[in-house]
Amino acid sequence: MNKGKFIVFEGLDGSGKGTQINLLIEEMKKQGRRVYQTAEPTASSTGGMIRDALGGFVGRNAYELSALFLADRIFHNTNPKNGIRYFIDQGIDVVCDRYYYSSFAYQGIDADLDWVMNLNLGCREIIRPDVCIFLDADTDSCDERIEKNRFDREIYENKVLQKKIRQRFFEVFDKIKDQENIKIVDAVRSIPEVSADIIKIYESIKEK
Ligand code: TYD
């Protein structure tokens, strides 16, 4: 049986990932594909510890956060009931909102970037995606969307930090471009325009 495809979406907070993920999944289902939609941090108990930290309720430094995201990600890959590997092995496509690229860009600012990268890329239990789709939007556009849609902000959701995170994403993509399939999509366009590009990317990996 053919394995399922593993598609990751990345982007700053407010880059429109949620909308675009839903549109891609709609299209995949129309094409008769079976799709499992997931996200990080997960709904596991480690994910709960992460959310407490992101909400600012519990203080955690970038090293602790890297380790928590790593544990959550290993669980996300290996969990026999609804883990990424379990679905891919059954021929089901997996679409994931954020993955290790976020650890590099967010935790890689205050924690040693090479250490965070080695933890994730060197772990055999963490599957490499078929493609990482990065929805690129400038920080002003993202901030506007956050302002419209949220009542409160998580620890990373301020403009100065988001600028640094966006820069970090690009630095990281440059470092790993030979080993990873990274597609940068201009997300400051109309929803259908962005979606059309994403569907093209999906078509390009589907039959590989
Ligand atoms: P969340 O509110 O769950 O979703 P969204 O992606 O829609 O913003 O936010 C997840 C937050 O977690 C986001 O600010 C990025 C951060 N994050 C990390 O810092 N490191 C990671 O490894 C991952 C997966 C996420």
Residues whose N, C-alpha, C, O or C-beta is under 5 A from the ligand:
A	BS01	TYD	D13 E40 P41 F69 R98 Y99 S102 S103 Y106 Q107 Y156
